[in-house]
Amino acid sequence: MCSDDDSIDQNGSESGGVDRLIERMEYCIALVALITQQLLYIEQRLRAAQDRVPGAVLLYMNSCGRNCAGCPHPTWKQWFAKPSKKNIRGSSPRDGRLMVWSAKTIRYPLRSIRNSPTYTPEIEELIQEALRLIRKREDLLKRFKAVWLCAQNQEHAFTRDQDDD
């Protein structure tokens, strides 16, 4: 039966079930926020652990600017240096050319870091931990999206039913 703080609505369901659902959703939101904080910490540790040399693999937590639930979005980038098209004598040890730093987005950071001159077991562990957290975070966000879409569909169905009356 229902406890004193639970009540039965018109459809015969307990409002306590809705309260528990809301509590679980709030817990999951807090969990996503905690995972995001951990990813931001790993992002800083990866930057501190690698010198600025070609081959460095870094995690970037980018905001898309749309204020979505998934922000910030994790992306992996590998840095490399290439000679500038401008010849500036004395600016670089390589043929008197200035080196320009660029980063390319990568999908498999572990594969990339293992072939990098900046490889250390510590960096590999940080990347593995970040990948584990990213998978967990993405799984939670997919579930939120499913609930959100379901709620939107119910809202549209409810307004259509109201219009028919």
Secondary structure, 3 states (H helix, E strand, C coil): CCCCCCCECCCCCEHHHHHHHHHHHHHHHHHHHHHHHHHHHHHHHHHHHCCCCCCCEEEEEECCCCCCCCCCEEEEEEEEEEEEEEECCCCCCCCCEEEEEEEEEECCHHHHHHCCCCCCHHHHHHHHHHHHHHHHHHHHHHHHHHHHHHHHHHHHHHHHHHHHC
